Amino acid sequence: MELGRALELLGGNVLVQADLGHLFAISGKRDRAREVIENLRNLSERRYVPAFHIALVLVGLGETDQALEWLEKAYQERSDLLVYLRVDPRLDPLRGDPRFADLLRRVGLT
């Protein structure tokens, strides 16, 4: 798998881990996706891991409430990754949720 190789080459890059976790989630490998979330949470005890990345994996798992909680954490972190809220197709499952619309408004994307 290309993302797995990228993860090896980049030494555990958190963005690649999140992408891989999302891919696991949407391909039905839910346990593997949860492992990625756990790894990212453990890593966050030692270094900064953007909440946005954890939210992406949760969206893939269909866990809307938790994903929105992590996006709210990203907002509180003032994450620059929130500029992708309107265009990242991985967030499409959240677009009909009023909490997502409120987040877009607060970020200034509406």
N, C-alpha and C positions, 0 to 999 in steps of 0.2 A: 504494500500500500504506500502510495507516494507521501501521504502525511506522516505515516510512521517513520519513513526514511528521513523526512524533513526534521522530525522530532529528534532523531538520533544525531543528525548533522548539526542541529542548532542547540544541542545540549539541554533539552527540556524547555524550550521557549514556551512561555505561557500562552501566547496567541495560537501557536500551533497546537498546543494541548487542548485549548478550547475548541478550535476548529475540528480536531479529531474527536473530541467528546460529542460535539454536535452531530458529526457524521455517524458515530456509533449510535446515538439516540435515534436519529431518523431512519437508520437502517435496521432498527429492532434490537440492537445490542445494548439493551438498557443497563445491564449489569456493568458492562465496560464503560458506559457513559457515567454511571454513578461512581465508578472508580476514578475517573478523570476529575469529577467534582471533588471527591475526597482528596485526591492528590493536590488539586489547586488550593483547597482549604488548608491542608497541611503546609503547603509551601507558603501560604499567606502569613503563617506564624513567623516566618524567617525573612520574608521580603514582600514587597508590594505585588499584589495580584489584583488587577482591575476587576471590580465587581461585575462589570459589563461582560467579561469572559465567562464567568460562572452563569450569568443570566442566559447567555447563548446556549449553553448545554441544557439548561432547564427548559428553555423554549423547545428545543428538540425533543425533550422527554414529554412535552405536552403539559408541563407543570406551570401553568399560567400564573397562578398566585405567587409562587416562589420566584418565578422569573421576574415578575413585576417588582417584588420586594428587592431583588438584587439590582434591578435597574434603578430603583429608588436609592439604593446605596451608592450606585454609580453617580447619581445626581448629587448626593450629599458629598461625595468625593470630588465633585466638580470635574468629572472625567471628560477628557476631550473626545473620547470615543462616542459620546452621545450625539455628536454631529452626524453619525451614521443612522440614527433612528429612523429617518424618513426613507432611506434608500437601501438598507440592508435587508435583502429578501428573507433572511432567516428569521426576521422579526415579524413577518407577515401574519402569523397566527395571533399576534397581539393587537393588530390594527383596529379591530372592532371593539376593543375593550375601552371603556371610558377612562380608565386609569392611565392607559397608554396615551390617549388623546390629551389628558391633563399634563402628562410628562412632556409631550411634544410642545405644548403651550408654554410650560415653565422654562423649557430649554430655549424657547424662542424660535421654534421651527414651524409654527403655524401663523 
